Amino acid sequence: LVETLSKLPWAGFTADSEKVKSKAKSEIWTDQPKFKQASETMMAEVAKLNAAAKTGNLDQIKAAFGNAAGSCKACHDAFRE
């Protein structure tokens, strides 16, 4: 479920959405390559978390969760007010 949800937000970041009042920083639109890379990193880390969860190995899950959470935070730190 989380892996599916990780792919959904990006459709909302269109050229028109730049004009909508939100907590998004202007860098989303002025530095699209960095934003795209951050989104791809987050989706990849969430996919790894999903794979780790399927193993049932708590150590693998903990490591993958930390990486996924870190990728979320990095994007929010860079692109969210």
C-alpha positions, 0 to 999 in steps of 0.5 A: 500500500505504501509503495502505491501511495508513494507514486501518487503525489507527483501528478499534483505538481503541474505548472498550474499548481505553482500558482496554488497556495500550498506549503511547496517551495518555489524550488519544485518548479525552478529546480525540477531535476533535483525535485524529480531525483528526490521523488525517484529516490523516495519511490525507490526506497519505499519499494525497498521497504516493501521488499524488506517487509515481505521477508519478515526480517526485522533487521532488514525492515528497520534498515529499509524503513530508516532509508525510506523515512530519510528520503521523505525527510530530505525531500520535505526539507528541500521542497516544503516550507 
